Amino acid sequence: MKVKYLIRSLSFCLLFLFSNTSFSQNWQTLNANTLSWRFEDLQFVNTEIGWVVDGGGQILKTIDGGLTWSQQYYDSNQYFRSIEFFNEDIGFAGTLANGNPNVTLLKTVDGGETWQDISSNLPANVPGICGMHAVNENTIFITGVFYGSAYIMKSINQGDSWIYIDMGNLCNGLVDIYFKDENIGFAAGQSAQGTGLTGTIVRTEDGGETWNPVVLGNNSNQRIWKIQQLNDDVMYASVEAFTSTPEYYKSVDGGSTWELNSVTSAGVSGTIQGIGFLNESIGWVGGFDTFLYETTDQGQSWEYKPTIGTSFNRFQRVNDTLMYTSGVNVYKYVDANQLSVDDFEVVKPKGHNMRILKSNIVKNRAVLELDLINNTYCELSIYNDVGQRLKTIIQGMRNAGIYEIPFEVNSIAKGLYFMVLYTYHGYESIRFVID
């Protein structure tokens, strides 16, 4: 299916007032071409120079603020999940294992012209590198993975050697990591087995040697997905859950305490992952498909913005007026007069498919056919009509292929339910009736 993005000077135009000066900014779609369903991560070291990575195995670079992109690396066997740079020259890219024997960690010292596999420097095999953060010119932290085997690794010599920290006592999985300085840092993900698998943020004050929870959510089967620091005091974190009322956390004391907030005017069901605030007034939460909301009044109200783009993951604030985000494409929030992009087309790969064989009216037992187009982490669960997960049928890595999966519903009351599939491509759901 083709998704055609037409960039027009008057499209998606937003008017804001700052310091009594009126100017127009909008989200513009850049012409980066993903080889998978979306760009998983991005990193800009200044307003013009940045990189994006995708699950199709490529690393792209721009040196003109996203007007043009060049492919620096490509390996179809790699699923790139994260990227982080110390400066214009030295950077890292991490993958999900995704059916490969081990995760891959690449390093460049020449701005991405060449990449070296430094996976052998890691002290342990891990299933994925979901988050990275470079603290200074020598120190970098990595973490993962979103579906289990929680860990953090730290290097103080630009990746030559690493210290491994097992986080299993606090977290089931970790997604993102951020350090304010060499000592104070945060990691976000899901709480440990036996604690309800709720969204969690853990904090360290000693450079990662010890960690303590500062957020522990109330609802099971959620994750805190991304962390953003706006300034020394204000931080945000997104809650990943399939819901009609998205939620996010905000801290106003530098991350010591966090308050849960709701996107109150939502009403459209979906899943958020990314979060990005330009300032305390203007911000966005976005996730799978066209699930994007915008606030201009510090989160008091939110407006659904389905025309800006799709499948948002990482937001990066570059300065007071410039924001980038990754999704099916790369999107740039900028003065409407500063960027002009020609019309182009992006081909979005189809997602995974599923159907209940014979009939969607189920009595005791049925068989679900699952078509996975690539290797992926896979959760298949039954939800009721108010969004509660009742039963998990399968969970774990699966190779591409067509599967027939039997499931039983004897212990579930009659009524309307949803079969929900969660993979790297996001959520898919179908309705069925238990009779």
Beta strands, then each sheet from edge to edge (+ up, - down):
strand 1: 2-5
strand 2: 13-18
strand 3: 21-29
strand 4: 39-44
strand 5: 50-54
strand 6: 58-62
strand 7: 70-74
strand 8: 79-85
strand 9: 91-96
strand 10: 105-108
strand 11: 116-117
strand 12: 131-134
strand 13: 140-144
strand 14: 151-155
strand 15: 163-166
strand 16: 171-179
strand 17: 185-191
strand 18: 198-204
strand 19: 212-220
strand 20: 223-229
strand 21: 235-240
strand 22: 242-243
strand 23: 247-251
strand 24: 259-262
strand 25: 270-277
strand 26: 283-287
strand 27: 292-295
strand 28: 303-304
strand 29: 315-319
strand 30: 322-326
strand 31: 330-335
strand 32: 344-347
strand 33: 353-356
strand 34: 361-362
strand 35: 365-372
strand 36: 376-384
strand 37: 389-398
strand 38: 401-408
strand 39: 415-423
strand 40: 426-434
sheet 1: 1+ 32-
sheet 2: 2+ 3- 31+ 30- 29+
sheet 3: 4+ 5- 6+ 7-
sheet 4: 8+ 9- 10+ 11-
sheet 5: 12+ 13- 14+ 15-
sheet 6: 16+ 17- 18+ 19-
sheet 7: 20+ 21- 23+ 24-
sheet 8: 22+ 25- 26+ 27- 28+
sheet 9: 33+ 35- 38+
sheet 10: 34+ 40+ 39- 36+ 37-
end
